Amino acid sequence: MARATAQPRASSPAGRLAELVTETQQVRIPTRAASEYAAASSSYRDLLRRLATIDRTSLGRDDQVDHDLLSAHLRTRAFEIDSLKVHE
């Protein structure tokens, strides 16, 4: 009998991290309108704030790497929109 792979619980730090990764993948700028960029920047900053509430040291090594990568991605995207204004 095949054994199901355990999924991290949403209330666990790893589960919360997985949810943030999924939410990050859902941020879209389909028409490249200024309002969409503003909304995306707000989403990225909110996700970054929520990511900061996850104690990185409570994660396994792989999830710590994912935490770092997600943080860098969110900071980069917000910087590109807010500071570099790549959409203008």
C-alpha positions as CSV (number, residue, x, y, z in Angstrom):
1,M,0.0,0.0,0.0
2,A,1.4,3.4,-1.0
3,R,2.0,5.8,1.9
4,A,0.9,9.4,1.5
5,T,3.6,12.1,1.9
6,A,3.0,14.2,5.0
7,Q,2.0,17.7,4.2
8,P,3.0,20.5,6.6
9,R,0.2,21.7,8.8
10,A,-0.8,25.3,8.1
11,S,-0.4,26.2,11.7
12,S,3.2,24.9,11.7
13,P,6.0,27.3,10.6
14,A,6.6,25.1,7.6
15,G,2.9,25.1,6.7
16,R,2.7,28.9,7.0
17,L,5.8,29.2,4.8
18,A,4.2,26.9,2.2
19,E,1.0,29.1,2.3
20,L,3.1,32.2,1.7
21,V,4.9,30.6,-1.3
22,T,1.5,29.8,-2.8
23,E,0.1,33.2,-2.2
24,T,3.2,34.8,-3.7
25,Q,2.7,32.7,-6.9
26,Q,-0.8,34.1,-7.1
27,V,0.3,37.8,-7.3
28,R,-0.4,38.9,-10.9
29,I,-0.1,42.0,-13.0
30,P,-2.1,40.9,-16.1
31,T,-2.6,44.2,-17.9
32,R,0.4,46.1,-16.5
33,A,-1.9,48.9,-15.3
34,A,-0.4,51.2,-12.6
35,S,-3.1,50.2,-10.2
36,E,-2.1,46.5,-10.6
37,Y,1.5,47.4,-9.9
38,A,0.4,49.3,-6.7
39,A,-1.7,46.3,-5.6
40,A,1.2,43.9,-6.3
41,S,3.6,46.0,-4.3
42,S,1.2,46.1,-1.4
43,S,0.8,42.3,-1.6
44,Y,4.5,41.8,-1.7
45,R,5.0,44.0,1.3
46,D,2.2,42.3,3.2
47,L,3.7,38.8,2.4
48,L,7.1,40.0,3.5
49,R,5.6,41.3,6.8
50,R,3.9,37.9,7.3
51,L,7.1,36.0,6.4
52,A,9.0,37.9,9.1
53,T,6.6,36.4,11.7
54,I,7.9,32.9,10.9
55,D,10.8,32.0,13.2
56,R,13.4,30.9,10.6
57,T,15.3,28.8,13.2
58,S,12.2,26.7,13.8
59,L,12.3,25.5,10.2
60,G,14.2,22.6,8.7
61,R,17.2,23.4,6.6
62,D,15.4,23.1,3.2
63,D,12.6,25.4,4.5
64,Q,15.2,27.9,5.9
65,V,16.6,28.1,2.3
66,D,13.0,28.6,1.0
67,H,12.4,31.3,3.6
68,D,15.5,33.1,2.5
69,L,14.7,32.8,-1.2
70,L,11.1,34.0,-0.6
71,S,12.3,37.0,1.4
72,A,14.8,37.9,-1.3
73,H,12.1,37.5,-4.0
74,L,9.6,39.7,-2.2
75,R,12.1,42.4,-1.4
76,T,13.3,42.4,-5.0
77,R,9.8,42.6,-6.5
78,A,8.7,45.4,-4.1
79,F,12.0,47.3,-4.8
80,E,11.5,47.0,-8.6
81,I,8.0,48.4,-8.4
82,D,8.5,51.0,-5.7
83,S,12.0,52.3,-6.3
84,L,13.1,51.4,-9.8
85,K,9.6,51.9,-11.1
86,V,10.2,49.3,-13.9
87,H,6.6,49.7,-15.0
88,E,6.9,53.3,-16.0
